[in-house]
């Protein structure tokens, strides 16, 4: 998760992480988490990778 603008709070494994513009947070697969924007206009980039996704050539 990358904070492009604004700020967010992430709860993961019982810990709270406060993120500001420019901050990045990496979580391992299977980690239960939730997040919320804490400022209006917050924009996040969230990248998820799953082991079960297969590339298919058309």
Residue, then its C-alpha position, 0 to 999 in steps of 0.5 A: x500500500x502506497x499513500x499517494x495523497x492524504x493519510x490512512x490508518x491500517x490495522x494489521x495483526x493487532x497493531x495500528x499503522x498511521x501512514x502519511x503521503x509518501x509512506x509505504x506498507x508491505x503485508x505478507x499474504x494471509x495477514x488480516x487487515x483493514x484500512x481507512x482514509x483519515x483525511x479527505x482526498x486520500x488516494x492509495x495505491x494498493x497492489x495485491x499478488x495472489x499465488x492462484x492467478x495463472x497467466x493465459x496466452x490468448 
